């Protein structure tokens, strides 16, 4: 990332997003939602077996939610910069994790948080207006398409 003056190729970012997506989908099939997916919860392991790519693993399932089980411990879940519009209304579904994955990809590609504001109320208002993080113009068509699906306002389209 920019902090370390390292440029990650988009194809590698796509590979890493696919790696995370497979874990998320497996968890969703088992009835679990991470609900606190953020870059800080992604562990990076060195390349092995002659590959130049790192292995990523998701950590910290402390706010994970089991679908169909009432959980009154938490209302508003996760870090605001990674939250979907449905999070404001305490909707918990796999779509929440997919939105967060899109935010992670934006953060890796752009080297900064996915939103241009740090103000909680302004961010909430952006989400309520149906806004999503900006997608880089110089991304590939495939990359843009993936992010547009991650940021679909309708959670059924994520």
DRENPAKOL-588438 format. One record per residue: residue number from 1; residue in three letters; x, y, z of N, C-alpha, C, O in turn. Coordinates in Angstrom, 2 decimals. Layout:
BEGIN
 pos code    n_c1    n_c2    n_c3   ca_c1   ca_c2   ca_c3    c_c1    c_c2    c_c3    o_c1    o_c2    o_c3
 NUM  ALA       X       Y       Z       X       Y       Z       X       Y       Z       X       Y       Z
...
END
This chain:
BEGIN
 pos code    n_c1    n_c2    n_c3   ca_c1   ca_c2   ca_c3    c_c1    c_c2    c_c3    o_c1    o_c2    o_c3
   1  UNK    0.84   -1.17    0.00    0.00    0.00    0.00    0.88    1.23    0.00    2.10    1.14    0.15
   2  UNK    0.26    2.38   -0.16    1.04    3.61   -0.29    1.90    3.88    0.93    2.98    4.46    0.82
   3  UNK    1.44    3.46    2.09    2.21    3.68    3.31    3.61    3.11    3.17    4.57    3.68    3.70
   4  UNK    3.73    2.00    2.47    5.02    1.35    2.28    5.56    1.55    0.87    6.55    0.93    0.48
   5  UNK    4.89    2.43    0.09    5.30    2.72   -1.28    5.38    1.45   -2.12    6.33    1.25   -2.88
   6  UNK    4.37    0.59   -1.97    4.31   -0.66   -2.71    3.07   -0.60   -3.60    1.98   -0.28   -3.14
   7  UNK    3.24   -0.92   -4.86    2.12   -0.97   -5.80    1.75   -2.43   -6.01    2.59   -3.24   -6.41
   8  UNK    0.50   -2.76   -5.74    0.02   -4.11   -5.95   -0.72   -4.13   -7.28   -1.62   -3.33   -7.50
   9  UNK   -0.34   -5.03   -8.14   -0.98   -5.14   -9.44   -2.45   -5.52   -9.27   -2.81   -6.27   -8.37
  10  UNK   -3.28   -4.98  -10.15   -4.72   -5.25  -10.04   -5.02   -6.73  -10.15   -5.91   -7.23   -9.46
  11  UNK   -4.30   -7.45  -10.99   -4.56   -8.89  -11.12   -4.29   -9.61   -9.80   -4.97  -10.57   -9.46
  12  UNK   -3.27   -9.13   -9.04   -2.99   -9.73   -7.74   -4.08   -9.37   -6.74   -4.50  -10.20   -5.93
  13  UNK   -4.55   -8.11   -6.79   -5.64   -7.69   -5.91   -6.88   -8.55   -6.19   -7.56   -8.97   -5.26
  14  UNK   -7.15   -8.81   -7.47   -8.29   -9.66   -7.84   -8.12  -11.07   -7.29   -9.08  -11.69   -6.82
  15  UNK   -6.89  -11.58   -7.36   -6.60  -12.92   -6.83   -6.87  -12.95   -5.32   -7.48  -13.89   -4.81
  16  UNK   -6.41  -11.92   -4.61   -6.61  -11.87   -3.17   -8.10  -11.71   -2.83   -8.59  -12.31   -1.87
  17  UNK   -8.81  -10.90   -3.61  -10.25  -10.73   -3.37  -10.97  -12.07   -3.56  -11.87  -12.41   -2.80
  18  UNK  -10.57  -12.82   -4.57  -11.16  -14.14   -4.82  -10.89  -15.08   -3.64  -11.76  -15.85   -3.24
  19  UNK   -9.68  -15.01   -3.10   -9.31  -15.85   -1.96  -10.21  -15.55   -0.76  -10.71  -16.46   -0.10
  20  UNK  -10.42  -14.26   -0.49  -11.27  -13.86    0.63  -12.73  -14.23    0.34  -13.44  -14.71    1.23
  21  UNK  -13.16  -14.00   -0.89  -14.54  -14.29   -1.27  -14.87  -15.77   -1.07  -15.97  -16.09   -0.61
  22  UNK  -13.95  -16.65   -1.41  -14.20  -18.08   -1.23  -14.43  -18.43    0.24  -15.30  -19.24    0.55
  23  UNK  -13.66  -17.82    1.13  -13.84  -18.06    2.57  -15.20  -17.51    3.02  -15.92  -18.17    3.77
  24  UNK  -15.52  -16.30    2.57  -16.80  -15.70    2.95  -17.97  -16.56    2.49  -18.90  -16.82    3.25
  25  UNK  -17.93  -16.99    1.24  -19.03  -17.80    0.71  -19.15  -19.13    1.45  -20.26  -19.61    1.67
  26  UNK  -18.02  -19.71    1.82  -18.05  -20.95    2.60  -18.71  -20.71    3.96  -19.54  -21.50    4.40
  27  UNK  -18.34  -19.60    4.61  -18.95  -19.26    5.90  -20.45  -18.99    5.73  -21.25  -19.41    6.56
  28  UNK  -20.82  -18.28    4.65  -22.23  -17.97    4.42  -23.04  -19.25    4.21  -24.16  -19.37    4.70
  29  UNK  -22.47  -20.20    3.47  -23.16  -21.48    3.25  -23.37  -22.22    4.56  -24.34  -22.97    4.71
  30  UNK  -22.47  -22.02    5.52  -22.59  -22.66    6.83  -23.46  -21.85    7.78  -23.69  -22.25    8.92
  31  UNK  -23.96  -20.68    7.30  -24.88  -19.88    8.10  -24.22  -18.82    8.96  -24.84  -18.34    9.91
  32  UNK  -22.98  -18.44    8.66  -22.29  -17.44    9.45  -21.93  -16.22    8.62  -21.53  -16.33    7.46
  33  UNK  -22.07  -15.04    9.23  -21.70  -13.77    8.63  -20.59  -13.18    9.48  -20.71  -13.11   10.70
  34  UNK  -19.50  -12.76    8.86  -18.37  -12.17    9.59  -18.81  -10.87   10.27  -18.56  -10.69   11.46
  35  UNK  -19.45   -9.99    9.55  -20.00   -8.70    9.97  -18.98   -7.72   10.56  -19.38   -6.69   11.11
  36  UNK  -17.70   -8.01   10.47  -16.67   -7.05   10.87  -15.45   -7.23    9.97  -14.31   -7.16   10.43
  37  UNK  -15.70   -7.45    8.69  -14.61   -7.65    7.75  -13.96   -6.31    7.44  -14.64   -5.37    7.02
  38  UNK  -12.66   -6.23    7.64  -11.89   -5.01    7.35  -10.46   -5.43    7.07  -10.06   -6.55    7.39
  39  UNK   -9.70   -4.53    6.49   -8.33   -4.85    6.12   -7.51   -5.29    7.33   -6.66   -6.17    7.22
  40  UNK   -7.76   -4.69    8.49   -7.03   -5.04    9.70   -7.30   -6.45   10.19   -6.55   -6.97   11.03
  41  UNK   -8.36   -7.09    9.68   -8.68   -8.47   10.07   -8.25   -9.49    9.02   -8.66  -10.65    9.07
  42  UNK   -7.41   -9.06    8.09   -6.88   -9.96    7.07   -5.42  -10.26    7.42   -4.59   -9.35    7.44
  43  UNK   -5.13  -11.51    7.70   -3.76  -11.92    8.00   -3.06  -12.28    6.69   -3.66  -12.91    5.81
  44  UNK   -1.80  -11.88    6.57   -1.02  -12.12    5.36    0.13  -13.05    5.69    0.91  -12.79    6.61
  45  UNK    0.22  -14.14    4.93    1.28  -15.12    5.13    2.19  -15.15    3.90    1.72  -14.97    2.78
  46  UNK    3.49  -15.37    4.11    4.44  -15.33    3.00    4.15  -16.36    1.92    3.52  -17.39    2.18
  47  UNK    4.60  -16.08    0.71    4.41  -17.03   -0.40    5.06  -18.37   -0.09    6.08  -18.45    0.58
  48  UNK    4.43  -19.43   -0.60    4.97  -20.77   -0.43    4.89  -21.52   -1.75    4.18  -21.10   -2.67
  49  UNK    5.59  -22.60   -1.84    5.51  -23.51   -2.98    5.82  -22.84   -4.31    5.16  -23.12   -5.32
  50  UNK    6.82  -21.97   -4.33    7.27  -21.38   -5.58    6.38  -20.31   -6.17    6.61  -19.88   -7.30
  51  UNK    5.38  -19.86   -5.45    4.52  -18.79   -5.95    4.98  -17.45   -5.38    5.63  -17.40   -4.34
  52  UNK    4.66  -16.38   -6.06    5.04  -15.05   -5.57    3.88  -14.38   -4.84    4.02  -13.25   -4.37
  53  UNK    2.75  -15.07   -4.73    1.57  -14.49   -4.09    1.46  -14.92   -2.63    1.81  -16.05   -2.27
  54  UNK    0.98  -14.01   -1.82    0.79  -14.28   -0.41   -0.49  -15.09   -0.19   -1.36  -15.15   -1.06
  55  UNK   -0.60  -15.70    0.98   -1.83  -16.36    1.39   -2.51  -15.46    2.39   -1.88  -14.95    3.32
  56  UNK   -3.81  -15.25    2.22   -4.58  -14.41    3.12   -5.56  -15.25    3.91   -6.12  -16.22    3.41
  57  UNK   -5.75  -14.87    5.17   -6.73  -15.54    6.02   -7.49  -14.48    6.80   -6.94  -13.44    7.16
  58  UNK   -8.75  -14.76    7.05   -9.59  -13.84    7.81   -9.44  -14.16    9.29   -9.49  -15.33    9.69
  59  UNK   -9.27  -13.13   10.10   -9.14  -13.30   11.55  -10.23  -12.47   12.25  -10.88  -11.64   11.62
  60  UNK  -10.41  -12.70   13.51  -11.31  -11.95   14.38  -12.78  -12.09   13.97  -13.33  -11.25   13.25
  61  UNK  -13.37  -13.16   14.43  -14.79  -13.39   14.20  -15.60  -13.04   15.44  -16.67  -13.61   15.67
  62  UNK  -15.10  -12.10   16.25  -15.76  -11.71   17.49  -17.15  -11.12   17.31  -17.99  -11.23   18.20
  63  UNK  -17.41  -10.49   16.16  -18.73   -9.93   15.88  -19.52  -10.78   14.89  -20.56  -10.35   14.38
  64  UNK  -19.02  -11.99   14.63  -19.71  -12.87   13.67  -21.13  -13.16   14.15  -21.41  -13.18   15.35
  65  UNK  -21.99  -13.37   13.19  -23.40  -13.61   13.47  -23.83  -14.89   12.79  -23.51  -15.13   11.63
  66  UNK  -24.56  -15.72   13.52  -25.14  -16.91   12.92  -26.54  -16.55   12.44  -27.37  -16.05   13.21
  67  UNK  -26.78  -16.80   11.17  -28.09  -16.47   10.60  -29.18  -17.26   11.30  -29.03  -18.45   11.59
  68  UNK  -30.29  -16.59   11.57  -31.43  -17.25   12.18  -31.36  -17.33   13.69  -32.30  -17.83   14.32
  69  UNK  -30.27  -16.86   14.29  -30.12  -16.89   15.74  -30.19  -15.45   16.25  -29.39  -14.61   15.84
  70  UNK  -31.14  -15.17   17.14  -31.29  -13.82   17.66  -30.08  -13.49   18.52  -29.71  -14.24   19.42
  71  UNK  -29.47  -12.35   18.22  -28.26  -11.92   18.93  -28.47  -10.47   19.34  -28.42   -9.57   18.50
  72  UNK  -28.71  -10.24   20.60  -28.98   -8.89   21.08  -27.73   -8.21   21.63  -27.82   -7.09   22.15
  73  UNK  -26.58   -8.85   21.54  -25.36   -8.25   22.08  -24.94   -7.00   21.32  -24.38   -6.08   21.92
  74  UNK  -25.20   -6.97   20.04  -24.73   -5.87   19.21  -25.86   -5.37   18.33  -26.72   -6.13   17.91
  75  UNK  -25.84   -4.09   18.07  -26.76   -3.53   17.08  -25.94   -3.20   15.85  -25.79   -4.02   14.95
  76  UNK  -25.43   -2.01   15.83  -24.60   -1.51   14.73  -23.28   -2.26   14.77  -22.51   -2.10   15.72
  77  UNK  -22.98   -3.07   13.75  -21.82   -3.95   13.76  -20.71   -3.44   12.87  -20.96   -2.87   11.82
  78  UNK  -19.47   -3.66   13.31  -18.32   -3.42   12.45  -17.80   -1.99   12.47  -18.27   -1.14   13.22
  79  UNK  -16.81   -1.76   11.61  -16.17   -0.46   11.47  -16.92    0.32   10.39  -17.21   -0.21    9.32
  80  UNK  -17.23    1.56   10.66  -18.10    2.33    9.77  -17.60    2.44    8.34  -18.42    2.50    7.42
  81  UNK  -16.30    2.47    8.10  -15.78    2.64    6.74  -16.04    1.43    5.86  -15.91    1.52    4.64
  82  UNK  -16.41    0.31    6.44  -16.64   -0.92    5.70  -18.10   -1.34    5.71  -18.45   -2.40    5.19
  83  UNK  -18.96   -0.52    6.28  -20.35   -0.89    6.48  -21.22   -0.58    5.27  -21.03    0.43    4.59
  84  UNK  -22.16   -1.47    5.03  -23.10   -1.31    3.92  -24.30   -0.48    4.38  -24.49   -0.28    5.57
  85  UNK  -25.10    0.00    3.42  -26.31    0.74    3.81  -27.22   -0.06    4.74  -27.81    0.51    5.66
  86  UNK  -27.34   -1.36    4.52  -28.19   -2.19    5.37  -27.73   -2.27    6.81  -28.53   -2.55    7.71
  87  UNK  -26.44   -2.02    7.05  -25.91   -2.06    8.42  -26.56   -1.01    9.30  -26.72   -1.22   10.51
  88  UNK  -26.94    0.10    8.70  -27.56    1.18    9.47  -28.87    0.69   10.08  -29.26    1.11   11.18
  89  UNK  -29.55   -0.20    9.37  -30.84   -0.71    9.82  -30.71   -2.07   10.50  -31.70   -2.77   10.70
  90  UNK  -29.47   -2.44   10.84  -29.16   -3.68   11.53  -29.57   -4.91   10.73  -29.87   -5.96   11.30
  91  UNK  -29.58   -4.78    9.40  -29.82   -5.95    8.56  -28.54   -6.75    8.51  -27.46   -6.21    8.23
  92  UNK  -28.64   -8.03    8.78  -27.45   -8.88    8.77  -27.67   -9.99    7.75  -28.55  -10.84    7.90
  93  UNK  -26.84   -9.96    6.71  -26.88  -11.01    5.68  -25.48  -11.11    5.09  -24.61  -10.29    5.38
  94  UNK  -25.28  -12.10    4.26  -23.99  -12.26    3.60  -23.62  -11.06    2.75  -22.44  -10.81    2.51
  95  UNK  -24.63  -10.31    2.29  -24.37   -9.12    1.47  -23.55   -8.09    2.22  -22.80   -7.33    1.62
  96  UNK  -23.69   -8.06    3.54  -22.91   -7.14    4.37  -21.41   -7.42    4.19  -20.62   -6.48    4.03
  97  UNK  -21.02   -8.68    4.22  -19.61   -9.06    4.06  -19.10   -8.74    2.65  -17.94   -8.37    2.48
  98  UNK  -19.96   -8.89    1.65  -19.55   -8.63    0.27  -19.27   -7.15    0.08  -18.31   -6.78   -0.59
  99  UNK  -20.11   -6.29    0.66  -19.86   -4.84    0.61  -18.50   -4.54    1.25  -17.69   -3.79    0.69
 100  UNK  -18.25   -5.13    2.41  -16.98   -4.90    3.10  -15.79   -5.37    2.27  -14.74   -4.72    2.27
 101  UNK  -15.94   -6.48    1.57  -14.88   -6.96    0.69  -14.58   -5.94   -0.40  -13.42   -5.70   -0.72
 102  UNK  -15.62   -5.32   -0.96  -15.41   -4.26   -1.95  -14.63   -3.10   -1.36  -13.75   -2.55   -2.01
 103  UNK  -14.95   -2.73   -0.12  -14.23   -1.64    0.56  -12.76   -2.00    0.75  -11.88   -1.15    0.60
 104  UNK  -12.49   -3.26    1.09  -11.10   -3.71    1.25  -10.36   -3.60   -0.08   -9.23   -3.14   -0.12
 105  UNK  -11.01   -4.03   -1.16  -10.34   -3.96   -2.47  -10.05   -2.51   -2.85   -8.97   -2.21   -3.35
 106  UNK  -11.00   -1.61   -2.60  -10.77   -0.19   -2.88   -9.58    0.31   -2.05   -8.73    1.04   -2.56
 107  UNK   -9.52   -0.09   -0.79   -8.44    0.36    0.08   -7.09   -0.15   -0.40   -6.10    0.58   -0.36
 108  UNK   -7.03   -1.39   -0.85   -5.76   -1.94   -1.33   -5.34   -1.24   -2.61   -4.17   -0.87   -2.76
 109  UNK   -6.26   -1.06   -3.54   -5.93   -0.45   -4.83   -5.57    1.02   -4.67   -4.61    1.49   -5.29
 110  UNK   -6.33    1.75   -3.85   -6.13    3.19   -3.72   -5.13    3.56   -2.63   -4.61    4.67   -2.62
 111  UNK   -4.88    2.64   -1.70   -3.95    2.93   -0.62   -4.50    3.86    0.44   -3.75    4.50    1.16
 112  UNK   -5.82    3.93    0.53   -6.46    4.77    1.55   -7.82    4.17    1.89   -8.29    3.26    1.22
 113  UNK   -8.44    4.70    2.93   -9.77    4.23    3.31  -10.74    4.45    2.15  -10.56    5.37    1.35
 114  UNK  -11.76    3.62    2.05  -12.65    3.68    0.90  -13.52    4.94    0.81  -14.01    5.26   -0.28
 115  UNK  -13.72    5.64    1.90  -14.56    6.84    1.89  -13.70    8.09    2.05  -12.63    8.03    2.66
 116  UNK  -14.17    9.20    1.51  -13.42   10.45    1.60  -13.80   11.29    2.82  -13.49   12.48    2.88
 117  UNK  -14.48   10.68    3.77  -14.86   11.39    4.99  -14.56   10.52    6.20  -14.60    9.29    6.13
 118  UNK  -14.27   11.17    7.31  -14.09   10.46    8.57  -15.23   10.76    9.53  -15.28   10.22   10.64
 119  UNK  -16.15   11.62    9.11  -17.26   12.03    9.95  -18.37   10.97    9.91  -18.88   10.63    8.84
 120  UNK  -18.72   10.47   11.07  -19.71    9.38   11.18  -21.06    9.77   10.58  -21.65    9.00    9.82
 121  UNK  -21.55   10.97   10.90  -22.86   11.39   10.40  -22.84   11.59    8.89  -23.80   11.23    8.20
 122  UNK  -21.77   12.16    8.37  -21.66   12.36    6.92  -21.63   11.01    6.19  -22.26   10.85    5.14
 123  UNK  -20.91   10.06    6.76  -20.85    8.73    6.15  -22.22    8.06    6.18  -22.65    7.47    5.19
 124  UNK  -22.91    8.16    7.30  -24.27    7.60    7.41  -25.17    8.22    6.34  -25.95    7.52    5.69
 125  UNK  -25.07    9.55    6.18  -25.90   10.23    5.18  -25.58    9.76    3.77  -26.48    9.59    2.95
 126  UNK  -24.30    9.54    3.47  -23.91    9.03    2.15  -24.54    7.65    1.91  -25.06    7.38    0.82
 127  UNK  -24.48    6.80    2.92  -25.06    5.47    2.79  -26.58    5.54    2.59  -27.14    4.82    1.78
 128  UNK  -27.23    6.42    3.35  -28.68    6.57    3.23  -29.08    7.12    1.86  -30.18    6.83    1.37
 129  UNK  -28.20    7.92    1.25  -28.47    8.45   -0.10  -28.14    7.43   -1.19  -28.35    7.69   -2.38
 130  UNK  -27.63    6.27   -0.79  -27.31    5.23   -1.77  -25.96    5.41   -2.43  -25.73    4.86   -3.51
 131  UNK  -25.07    6.16   -1.81  -23.73    6.35   -2.37  -22.85    5.16   -2.01  -23.12    4.44   -1.04
 132  UNK  -21.82    4.97   -2.79  -20.83    3.93   -2.50  -19.45    4.52   -2.72  -19.32    5.58   -3.34
 133  UNK  -18.41    3.86   -2.21  -17.05    4.37   -2.42  -16.75    4.54   -3.91  -17.25    3.80   -4.75
 134  UNK  -15.91    5.53   -4.21  -15.51    5.78   -5.60  -14.67    4.63   -6.14  -13.85    4.06   -5.43
 135  UNK  -14.90    4.32   -7.40  -14.13    3.28   -8.08  -13.15    3.98   -9.02  -13.53    4.88   -9.76
 136  UNK  -11.90    3.56   -8.98  -10.87    4.18   -9.83  -11.21    4.04  -11.30  -11.63    2.98  -11.76
 137  UNK  -11.04    5.11  -12.03  -11.32    5.10  -13.47  -10.35    4.21  -14.23  -10.72    3.61  -15.24
 138  UNK   -9.11    4.11  -13.75   -8.12    3.34  -14.51   -8.12    1.85  -14.17   -7.22    1.11  -14.58
 139  UNK   -9.13    1.40  -13.42   -9.25   -0.03  -13.16   -9.76   -0.72  -14.42  -10.37   -0.10  -15.29
 140  UNK   -9.49   -1.99  -14.51   -9.98   -2.78  -15.64  -11.51   -2.87  -15.59  -12.13   -2.61  -14.56
 141  UNK  -12.08   -3.25  -16.71  -13.53   -3.43  -16.80  -13.99   -4.49  -15.79  -15.02   -4.33  -15.13
 142  UNK  -13.22   -5.57  -15.68  -13.55   -6.65  -14.75  -13.51   -6.15  -13.30  -14.40   -6.45  -12.51
 143  UNK  -12.47   -5.38  -12.96  -12.34   -4.84  -11.61  -13.49   -3.91  -11.26  -14.04   -3.99  -10.16
 144  UNK  -13.85   -3.04  -12.20  -14.97   -2.12  -11.97  -16.27   -2.89  -11.81  -17.09   -2.57  -10.94
 145  UNK  -16.46   -3.90  -12.64  -17.68   -4.70  -12.58  -17.80   -5.40  -11.22  -18.88   -5.43  -10.62
 146  UNK  -16.68   -5.97  -10.75  -16.68   -6.65   -9.45  -17.07   -5.68   -8.35  -17.91   -6.00   -7.51
 147  UNK  -16.47   -4.48   -8.35  -16.77   -3.51   -7.30  -18.20   -3.00   -7.40  -18.85   -2.78   -6.37
 148  UNK  -18.70   -2.80   -8.60  -20.09   -2.36   -8.74  -21.04   -3.40   -8.16  -22.06   -3.05   -7.56
 149  UNK  -20.72   -4.67   -8.33  -21.56   -5.72   -7.73  -21.42   -5.73   -6.21  -22.41   -5.91   -5.50
 150  UNK  -20.21   -5.52   -5.72  -20.02   -5.46   -4.26  -20.81   -4.31   -3.65  -21.33   -4.43   -2.54
 151  UNK  -20.90   -3.19   -4.39  -21.54   -1.99   -3.87  -22.98   -1.80   -4.34  -23.52   -0.70   -4.25
 152  UNK  -23.59   -2.86   -4.83  -25.00   -2.76   -5.22  -25.82   -2.38   -3.99  -25.67   -2.97   -2.92
 153  UNK  -26.69   -1.39   -4.14  -27.51   -0.95   -3.01  -28.46   -2.07   -2.58  -28.68   -2.27   -1.39
 154  UNK  -29.02   -2.77   -3.54  -29.91   -3.90   -3.24  -29.05   -5.07   -2.78  -28.28   -5.61   -3.58
 155  UNK  -29.15   -5.48   -1.51  -28.30   -6.56   -1.01  -28.49   -7.88   -1.76  -27.59   -8.72   -1.76
 156  UNK  -29.63   -8.07   -2.40  -29.87   -9.30   -3.16  -29.05   -9.35   -4.44  -28.96  -10.40   -5.08
 157  UNK  -28.47   -8.24   -4.84  -27.65   -8.18   -6.06  -26.16   -8.26   -5.76  -25.34   -8.20   -6.68
 158  UNK  -25.81   -8.40   -4.49  -24.40   -8.49   -4.12  -23.96   -9.93   -4.10  -22.80  -10.22   -3.82
END
